[in-house]
Amino acid sequence: MSNGLIPATILTGFLGSGKTTLLKRVLTEAHGQKIAVIENEFGEENIDNDILVSDTNEQVIQMSNGCVCCTIREDLRSTLADLAMKRRQGKLQFDRVVIETTGVADPGPVAQTFFMDDEVAESYLLDSVLTLVDAKHAEQQLNDRQEARRQVGFADQIFISKSDLVDAEALAALQHRLKHMNPRAPQSAVHFGEVPIAQVFDLKGFNLNAKLDIDPDFLTEGHGHDHHHDHDHEHGEHCDHPHHHAHDDDVKSFVFRSDKALSPAKLEDFLGAIVQVYGPKMLRYKGVLWLKGSDRKVIFQGVHQLMGSDLGPKWAPGEAKGSKMVFIGIDLPRDILLQGLEGCVA
């Protein structure tokens, strides 16, 4: 990469969803990339010793195809700093890092590490959070486990594994449910972790860019315009799985839109206050904004309490100006947020 930063990918998903299969393939396939894998803990699904070259007492293990694998015995921050240092000194060679979180982890703090720590931020670029969902057990896991729902809310990309074990209707219902929780993340059904490498890396899900990546189908269902109802109102003829209304998941998304310029000061105050109160429940949020006094788009995004913004491209002549934001979180007070944002109009 031109700027010399090491791209990092966070891989999350429930036990049995195929993370290890995916990792194993990434680590043994001859794709010409040297990858460092950091395992947040060797749980029951650890990478088999047969693809590791050396004994697992060592902290960093060289793989047969030149990749390195590393078990975390201390915190992630120091492991990342240590790997970057060894790479600078020429002791280790790798092009990118994949961090596998345990099946029950909230990816939030892992993602935050890349923004909060200067040493880490100077060496790494967080590329994306990938979440693996097991089609056969998803319904149960999403119903029973908030961590599973959080992992969906956090994702930049969702891979659905074991879809061949469920019928088409069940798969469609699952996809519909996931889309309500996270309209930003594209979904693809994969066979036991066999995903083309191009769909795994360099997705730029965390970059501040002017693309909002909200699924267009989601927007046509009237979500953005219907501020007053929650989104289990009927979607009309084209919605053929009525049973998904049974789930009112606590992880939800909603979109705010305005075609009036927003006041930078009001917006900063309001978002600052919201993050103070609801930060732990705010998983991912992102927006492309029209701020009064700026001839350029302003792009902002955040994870939990951490928010960042940047100037984007200029508004093109004749382009319809406006703001669009998407929020994904746990039981966020949609009406309070939407009203507060309406109140930020300049």
C-alpha positions, 0 to 999 in steps of 0.5 A: 500500500502506498501510504505504508499502513498495514491493512487489518481485518476483524473477523467475527462470528459465532462458534461453528459459523466457519471462521476457522475454515475461512482462516485456514483457507486464507492461511494455506491458499497460495494467494501470494499475500503474507498474512499475520493472523491474530487469534484473540484466544485459542478457543475450541475452534483453533487453527489445527496444529497440522498447518502450523510449522512449529510448536504452539508455545511460541507467541508468533508461529510461522506458517508453512506458506510464510504467513504468521499466526499469533495467539494473544496472551496479552492485550491486542494493542501491545500485540499489534505494536509488537508485530509492527515493530518486528516488521519494521526491523525485518524480523517478520514479513507480512502484508496484512493482519487478520484478527479473529475475535472469539465467538462471544466478543463484541468487535467494538473494543477491537475496532476502537483499538485502531483509533484510540492508540497512536502507536497502532494508528500510525502502523495500521489501517482498519479495513473492515469487520467481517461477520460470519453467520451460520444459516442453520443456527442463526435464528436461535443465536440471534434470538438468544444472544445479544453478542450475535446481534451486535456482531451483525450490527458491526459488520461491513460485510456479512458472509452467511455460511451453511446456507445449503442446509436450510431451505430458500424461504428460511434463507430469505427470512434470515437475509431480511432480518439481517438487513433490518439490523444492518442495511450497510453491510452487503450479504453473501451466502458462502459455502463453508468459508470458501470465499474469494479472497477479493471479497475478504480484503481491501473492502475499505469498510472503515474508510471515510469515503462518500459512499454510504453503502446502504442497500438500495432495497432497504431504502425503497421499503420506505424506511427513510421517510416513515419516521413515525412507525417502527419498521415492522409496518407492512411492506406491501405486495413484494414482501412475501415473508410475513413471519419475519415480523415476529422478531423485533431485534434490539439491534436496529438501524435507521436513516436520517435524511435532510435536504436543508443545510445543517449547522456545524455547531448545533450538530457537533453539540448534539452528536457529542451529547448523544455519544456521551449518553448512548455511546455504548449502545451505538455500534456503527454510524456514518453520514455524508453531510451538507454543512452550512458554510462548506462547499464540500461534503463532510463525511463522518463515522463512529464506533461506540463513543469514538467519532471522526469526520473528514472533508469529502469531495466538493458538491458538484454543480447542479448536484442536489445537496442534502445529508444522509446518516445511518445509525446502527445500535442497540435500542437506540431512541430513534425518535429522540435522535431524529428529532434532535437531528432535525433540530440541527438544521441551520 
